[in-house]
């Protein structure tokens, strides 16, 4: 009897065995479920569009823009009406981060966009559906294959007084400024000409036709893609920066040499 009791005692399972078995079972069940889910997702329909609708754009607008521009685009004391601005203006202002406006000031600065591309297009489509205005151009207008020389001449006559002939931007009055165009996309170049943001005038087809706008865009893209052949550009700010450089370093060097010669002679 004593031997039999001893054999039974030595054959007992550890108290942790049940816990280990349960853990292994859970791991196997989870692995099988994860594998099955991945297989179903791989074989499912992946062609579903993620683009937002006009109704989604309306909700985004009312949640983020209506405080200043009104629930029906009518404008308020804090922001102008959006009647007739069109989807192109909305895309430009929101995609460049100028809107939503952080604080009132002489001019809305450019900053990182606060919304995704789909959200921006949805809000623009909503505004266009309520009050149509300027819309997106054809791809040909933005392809950069226009007449660069003609575009340079048009830009010099109509734009260089604010943006600088090299598109480097410049200061205006009362704290306002013309932004640099060194990284501006072709779409936003066109949008600026058509919608006239900030202090920029609107260039309708009576002022500049589509072909002329295409030439201007081609010229600016050429500037973006080609470095200045004249050496260090000094910010491409023209004779003011160059004269300041000569005055400080050129005249300063001459004065230094004169003092040195005088000291040597003494």
C-alpha positions as CSV (number, residue, x, y, z in Angstrom):
1,X,0.0,0.0,0.0
2,X,2.8,2.4,0.8
3,X,4.5,1.9,-2.6
4,X,1.2,2.5,-4.5
5,X,0.6,5.8,-2.6
6,X,4.1,6.9,-3.4
7,X,3.7,6.2,-7.2
8,X,0.5,8.2,-7.2
9,X,2.1,11.1,-5.5
10,X,5.0,11.3,-7.9
11,X,2.5,11.3,-10.9
12,X,0.7,14.5,-10.0
13,X,0.8,17.4,-12.5
14,X,2.2,20.8,-11.6
15,X,-0.4,23.5,-10.6
16,X,1.0,25.6,-13.5
17,X,0.2,23.0,-16.2
18,X,-3.4,24.2,-16.6
19,X,-2.3,27.8,-16.9
20,X,0.3,26.8,-19.6
21,X,-2.2,24.8,-21.5
22,X,-4.8,27.6,-21.5
23,X,-2.1,30.1,-22.7
24,X,-1.0,27.9,-25.5
25,X,-4.6,27.4,-26.6
26,X,-5.2,31.2,-26.6
27,X,-2.1,31.8,-28.6
28,X,-3.1,29.2,-31.2
29,X,-6.6,30.5,-31.4
30,X,-5.3,34.1,-31.8
31,X,-2.8,33.1,-34.5
32,X,-5.5,31.2,-36.5
33,X,-7.9,34.2,-36.2
34,X,-5.2,36.7,-37.3
35,X,-4.2,34.5,-40.3
36,X,-7.8,34.1,-41.4
37,X,-8.5,37.8,-41.1
38,X,-5.4,38.7,-43.1
39,X,-6.4,36.2,-45.8
40,X,-10.0,37.6,-46.0
41,X,-8.6,41.1,-46.2
42,X,-6.2,40.2,-49.0
43,X,-9.0,38.6,-51.0
44,X,-11.5,41.4,-50.3
45,X,-12.5,44.3,-52.6
46,X,-9.6,46.8,-52.3
47,X,-11.0,49.2,-54.9
48,X,-13.2,51.1,-52.5
49,X,-12.7,54.8,-53.0
50,X,-11.5,56.8,-49.9
51,X,-12.4,60.2,-51.4
52,X,-14.8,62.2,-49.3
53,X,-18.1,63.5,-50.6
54,X,-19.6,67.0,-50.8
55,X,-21.6,66.3,-47.7
56,X,-18.4,65.4,-45.9
57,X,-17.0,68.7,-47.1
58,X,-20.0,70.5,-45.7
59,X,-19.5,69.0,-42.3
60,X,-15.8,69.9,-42.3
61,X,-16.6,73.5,-43.4
62,X,-19.2,74.0,-40.8
63,X,-16.9,72.6,-38.1
64,X,-13.8,74.5,-39.0
65,X,-14.7,77.5,-41.2
66,X,-18.3,78.7,-40.5
67,X,-17.2,80.6,-37.3
68,X,-15.7,83.2,-39.6
69,X,-17.3,82.7,-43.0
70,X,-20.8,81.8,-41.8
71,X,-22.8,78.6,-42.0
72,X,-24.1,79.5,-45.5
73,X,-20.9,81.2,-46.8
74,X,-22.4,84.6,-46.2
75,X,-19.5,85.9,-44.1
76,X,-19.3,87.4,-40.6
77,X,-17.6,90.3,-38.9
78,X,-14.5,88.0,-38.6
79,X,-14.3,86.8,-42.2
80,X,-15.5,87.7,-45.7
81,X,-18.2,86.1,-47.7
82,X,-17.2,83.1,-49.9
83,X,-19.9,83.7,-52.5
84,X,-18.3,83.2,-55.9
85,X,-14.8,82.4,-54.7
86,X,-15.1,78.9,-56.1
87,X,-13.3,75.7,-55.3
88,X,-9.9,76.9,-56.6
89,X,-9.7,79.6,-54.0
90,X,-10.6,77.3,-51.2
91,X,-8.0,74.7,-52.3
92,X,-5.3,77.4,-52.5
93,X,-6.1,79.0,-49.1
94,X,-6.4,75.7,-47.2
95,X,-3.7,73.7,-49.0
96,X,-1.1,76.4,-48.4
97,X,-2.1,76.6,-44.7
98,X,-3.2,80.2,-44.9
99,X,-6.6,79.1,-43.7
100,X,-7.8,78.4,-41.0
101,X,-6.3,81.7,-39.9
102,X,-4.4,81.5,-36.6
103,X,-4.8,85.2,-35.7
104,X,-5.8,88.5,-37.3
105,X,-2.9,90.3,-39.0
106,X,-1.9,92.3,-42.0
107,X,-1.7,89.1,-44.1
108,X,-2.3,85.4,-43.7
109,X,1.1,83.7,-43.6
110,X,1.7,80.4,-45.3
111,X,2.1,77.4,-42.9
112,X,1.7,73.6,-43.0
113,X,-1.8,72.5,-44.1
114,X,-4.2,71.5,-41.3
115,X,-6.2,69.0,-43.4
116,X,-5.6,66.1,-45.7
117,X,-5.8,66.4,-49.5
118,X,-9.1,64.6,-49.6
119,X,-10.6,66.8,-46.9
120,X,-9.4,70.0,-48.7
121,X,-11.0,68.8,-52.0
122,X,-14.2,67.9,-50.2
123,X,-14.5,71.4,-48.6
124,X,-13.6,73.0,-52.0
125,X,-16.3,70.9,-53.7
126,X,-18.9,71.9,-51.1
127,X,-18.2,75.6,-51.7
128,X,-18.3,75.1,-55.4
129,X,-21.7,73.4,-55.1
130,X,-23.2,76.2,-53.1
131,X,-21.7,79.2,-55.0
132,X,-19.7,78.3,-58.1
133,X,-16.5,80.2,-59.0
134,X,-13.1,79.6,-60.5
135,X,-12.3,75.9,-60.9
136,X,-9.2,73.8,-61.7
137,X,-7.5,74.3,-65.0
138,X,-6.6,71.6,-67.5
139,X,-3.3,69.7,-67.1
140,X,-1.9,71.4,-70.2
141,X,-2.0,74.8,-68.5
142,X,0.2,73.4,-65.7
143,X,2.6,71.3,-67.7
144,X,5.5,73.9,-67.8
145,X,5.9,73.5,-71.6
146,X,4.9,77.0,-72.5
147,X,7.1,79.8,-73.9
148,X,9.6,80.5,-71.1
149,X,10.9,83.8,-72.7
150,X,7.4,85.1,-73.3
151,X,6.5,84.1,-69.7
152,X,9.5,86.0,-68.4
153,X,8.5,89.1,-70.2
154,X,4.9,88.9,-69.0
155,X,6.1,88.3,-65.4
156,X,8.5,91.2,-65.5
157,X,5.7,93.6,-66.7
158,X,2.9,92.4,-64.4
159,X,4.4,90.7,-61.3
160,X,8.1,91.6,-60.8
161,X,7.3,94.9,-59.0
162,X,6.0,92.8,-56.0
163,X,7.5,89.3,-56.4
164,X,10.9,90.4,-57.8
165,X,12.0,89.4,-61.3
166,X,13.5,86.2,-59.9
167,X,10.3,85.3,-58.0
168,X,12.1,85.8,-54.6
169,X,9.3,87.9,-53.1
170,X,9.4,91.3,-51.5
171,X,8.1,93.6,-48.8
172,X,4.9,95.7,-49.3
173,X,3.4,98.4,-47.2
174,X,1.7,98.1,-43.8
175,X,3.4,94.8,-42.9
176,X,2.3,93.0,-46.0
177,X,4.5,91.1,-48.4
178,X,4.6,89.3,-51.7
179,X,5.7,85.7,-51.0
180,X,8.5,84.0,-52.7
181,X,7.6,81.7,-55.6
182,X,10.6,79.4,-55.4
183,X,8.6,76.4,-54.1
184,X,5.1,77.2,-55.3
185,X,3.3,74.5,-57.2
186,X,2.0,75.1,-60.8
187,X,-1.6,74.8,-59.5
188,X,-1.1,77.4,-56.9
189,X,0.6,79.7,-59.3
190,X,-2.5,79.5,-61.5
191,X,-4.8,79.8,-58.5
192,X,-3.1,83.0,-57.4
193,X,-3.5,84.6,-60.8
194,X,-7.1,83.7,-61.1
195,X,-8.3,84.3,-57.5
196,X,-6.1,87.2,-56.4
197,X,-5.3,86.2,-52.8
198,X,-4.2,88.8,-50.3
199,X,-3.1,92.0,-52.1
200,X,-2.6,90.3,-55.5
201,X,-4.8,91.5,-58.3
202,X,-7.0,89.1,-60.3
203,X,-5.8,88.3,-63.8
204,X,-8.8,87.3,-65.7
205,X,-8.7,85.9,-69.3
206,X,-9.1,89.5,-70.5
207,X,-5.8,90.5,-68.8
208,X,-3.9,87.2,-69.4
209,X,-5.4,84.5,-71.4
210,X,-4.7,80.8,-70.7
211,X,-1.7,80.6,-73.0
212,X,-0.1,83.6,-71.3
213,X,-0.8,82.1,-67.9
214,X,0.8,78.9,-69.0
215,X,3.9,80.9,-70.2
216,X,4.2,82.6,-66.8
217,X,4.0,79.2,-65.0
218,X,6.6,77.8,-67.4
219,X,9.0,80.7,-66.6
220,X,8.6,80.2,-62.8
221,X,9.1,76.5,-63.1
222,X,12.2,77.2,-65.2
223,X,13.6,79.4,-62.3
224,X,12.8,76.6,-59.8
225,X,14.7,74.0,-61.8
226,X,17.8,76.0,-62.8
227,X,20.3,77.6,-60.5
228,X,21.4,81.2,-61.1
229,X,24.5,81.2,-63.5
230,X,25.8,84.4,-62.0
231,X,27.3,82.9,-58.8
232,X,26.1,83.6,-55.3
233,X,22.6,85.1,-55.7
234,X,22.5,87.0,-52.3
235,X,18.8,86.0,-52.0
236,X,18.1,87.2,-55.6
237,X,17.1,90.6,-54.1
238,X,18.7,92.6,-56.9
239,X,20.8,95.8,-56.7
240,X,19.9,96.6,-53.1
241,X,21.5,93.4,-51.7
242,X,24.4,93.7,-54.1
243,X,25.1,97.3,-53.2
244,X,24.9,96.6,-49.5
245,X,27.4,93.7,-50.0
246,X,29.8,96.0,-51.9
247,X,29.5,98.8,-49.4
248,X,30.1,96.6,-46.3
249,X,32.8,94.2,-47.7
250,X,34.2,96.2,-50.6
251,X,34.5,99.6,-48.9
252,X,35.4,97.9,-45.6
253,X,38.3,96.1,-47.3
254,X,39.6,99.3,-48.9
255,X,39.5,101.1,-45.5
256,X,41.3,98.2,-43.8
257,X,44.0,98.1,-46.5
258,X,44.4,101.9,-46.2
259,X,44.8,101.7,-42.4
260,X,47.3,98.9,-42.8
261,X,49.4,100.8,-45.3
262,X,49.3,103.9,-43.1
263,X,50.4,101.9,-40.1
264,X,53.3,100.3,-42.0
265,X,54.5,103.6,-43.3
266,X,54.6,105.1,-39.8
